[in-house]
């Protein structure tokens, strides 16, 4: 295959040989699998998933946010996030409280146990990021992250749950 990943103008009806390893979507899916596997190796002692970490960190960054806003910030659908928050609440890491201005809304905050859990898992998160990027030299790590952020930002609206960040 040459530098072109796929010929978008090729006859869609004609059978084609496509190197799936050269497709960005496949490579991103594989990298996600690898990133989750590394995260789970590093954070296994804490029993936290990548999504749970994202919720804990987002609540540390913005205490008292409502669940719907948190879902939009992180780019999760509200039902998925609700289940994550339920599990963290059952674990004693997150507390919900009624919004005094709208009793239908629940505000989220970390408990002391949640703050402690987050502090314990952050070193594992940092090690995970280092391991994911380790195959690249430092200059390429920065460039990869810059390009990755461009792709995420520019394609955000195409997501089933676009982030508002």
Secondary structure, DSSP 8 states (H G I E B T S, - for coil): --S-S--TTS-TTS-----GGG-HHHHHHHHHHHHHHHHHHHHTTTT--HHHHHHHHHHHHSTTEEHHHHHHHHT--HHHHHHHHHHHHHTTSEEEEEETTEEEEEEEEE-HHHHHHHHHHHHHHHHHHHHHHTTS-HHHHHHHHHHHHHHHHHHGGGSTT----
